[in-house]
């Protein structure tokens, strides 16, 4: 799943917004932007492009810093301030969770939502196919990759029904990567 943890948290926030009776124009605009970024698989890219703190940071370190900021106690670090400027309503929602339930509740929400997607799809896979689950990824053979990706996309549409429309294309939300150059192609695929 592209930008899995922030994407899942954003989907949870959009689900929360969907239940609210009235949204401000800022919430509507930010919600539309966030949904677009999730569907394009460009959450991290958008944050990096709009952050002077992250501008020249390598991808792995940038990703770690963003996840740390989202999951840590409410703080006033330069990065936290920038992310709040980029996504003010989303971060206010995250901070409300941290204030009312403790900062650990954010990672618990992300992890349980991720499991609700990946573990449930994995459990439903046929017993006679090769598959392994690793966090936000299901390893399988090349032949089974389209089926696994379709099941993951359907699961997201099911869980986020009011947020993601049935006809929405989720191709960019889930990436297919080759696992190893040393294995024959028919053994070598994962849906992430």
N, C-alpha and C positions, 0 to 999 in steps of 0.2 A: 504494500500500500504506500503510495507516494506520501511523504511527510506524515507518516502514520499517526504519531501522537498528537501533533497540532491539528491534523485533519479530523481526527476522531473527536477531539475536544471541541472543535468548531462545529462539527455536526451535532454534538450534544447541545451546544449553545443555540444553534439554529432550531433544534427541537424544542428547547425551552422558549425561544422567541415565538415559535409557532403556537404555543399554548397561551401566550399573553393576549389579552383582549385588544390592547392598543399599543402600537409601536410608534416611536418618534420617527421622524424622517431620517435622522442620523442612524437609528437602529436598522431601518429598512435599507438604507444605502450601504451600510457596513455589512449587513447580512447578505445582500446581493453580491457584494465584492468578495466576501469570504466564501460563499458558495461557489462562485466562479473560480476562485483560486484552488479550492479543494477539487473541483471537477477537472481542472486543468493539471492538477498535481504540482502546483507552483506556490505553495504556502511559504516554504523556506526561501525560495527565490524572491518573492515579494518582500518579505521581511528584510532580507539582505540588501535588496535594491533600495529600500527606504530607510536604511540605518547607516549612519556614518560610523558607528561603533563596529559593525560587522563588515563593512565595505571590502576590506582587504584580507579578511580572515579566511583560512582554508575551510572547506565544506564540513569536514568532520568536527573541527573545533567550533564552527558556527552552530551546527546542529546541536552539539552538546550544550553550548551556552544558552541557546533558545529553550531547550528542554529544561535546563536547570532553572532558568528564570520563570518558566511556567509552573514548575513544580515546587519551587522553594517558598519560604515564608515571604510575605509581602515585604518588598524591599524597594529602595530608591536608587538602585544601581543605574548607571547610564543606559544599559541595555533594557532594563525594566521600563524606564521612562520612555525609551524609543518605541518599544513594543506597544506600550499604552497609547502613545501618540498615533501609531499606525492602526491599532484596533482598540479604540477607547471603550466601546460597549462590551466587546468580548472580554477584555481584560478586567473591566469592572465586574462582570459576571464571575470570572475566575477568582477575583479578590473577595467577592461576597462569599463564595464557597470556602475560601481559606479562612475568612473571618468567622464564619458560622460553624464550620466543621473541622477546621484545622487544615494546614497546607497539604497534609498527606492525602486528604480527600480528593484532591485534583488528580494525583497520580492513580489513586484507586479507581476513580471514575474512568480515566483513560484506559487503564489496564483491563477493567471489567468490560468496558465497551469493546475493546480490541478482541478480548476472548469471546465475547458474544458474536463477533463476526467470524474470526478465524477458527476457533475451537469448534463452533457449531457446524461450520462448513466441513471441517476436517472429519468430524464425527459422522457426517452424512455421506462421506465418500465411499464408493464400493470397496469391499474388503479385498478384492482381487487386483487392486491397482497399487503401485508403489507411491507412497506419499509420506512425508514427514512435515511436522509443523514446527516452526521456529519463530516465535513472537508474531510479527506481522508478515509472515511468509509461509507459504506451503510449497515444499519441494516435491516435484513429481517428474514423470517422464515427459518428453516433448509431446508425445501423442495425447497425453491427458491434460496438458496445460490449458487449452481452450475451454475444456469442461470446468476445470477448477476456477479459472478466471470468471466464467459466466456465473458459477455458483456464488462466488464472492460478490460479484456485482448485484446479483439478485438478493443476497442477504442484506447488503447495504440499503437497497431500495425497500426491502421489507421493514427493516429496523427504523429507517428514517423516512417513512411513507409521506408524512406531511411536508418534508423538506426536499426530498429528491423524488421527482416525478417518475412514473413508470417508464416513460419514453426517453428519459435522460440518458445520454451516452456517458458511461463511466470508464471508457477505455483508458483514459489518462490517469484515473485514480489508482489503477492497478497496473504495475509494470511487470513485464516478463524479462527475466535476466537469465543468462547462461551461468551455471554454477561453476563449472570447471572446464578448462580447455583440454584437459587430459582424458576426459570421458567421451565416448561416442555421443553424437548429437541426440540420439533417441533416449539417452539416459539423462539428459542434461538440460533441465529447465526448472524454473521456479516462478511462481506468481507471487509478487510482493506488493 
